[in-house]
Amino acid sequence: MKESGNAPEASNDINASSNGHSERDVVQKLEDLARLHKEGIITKTELEKAKKRILK
């Protein structure tokens, strides 16, 4: 039986930053935020605050 969470790429992610987030994760979060803003779910101010948190 294969256990989840033991994927080799999880421990060998060469794109991991010092805060533990991969570049892929950061890009995905930024894309999600842009979509939320475009759809009118979040305001520009909320978008900017969230981007600052992600890019910190």
ABEGO torsion letter per residue (X at the ends): XBBBGABAAAAABAABBAAGBBAAAAAAAAAAAAAAAAAGABBAAAAAAAAAAAAX
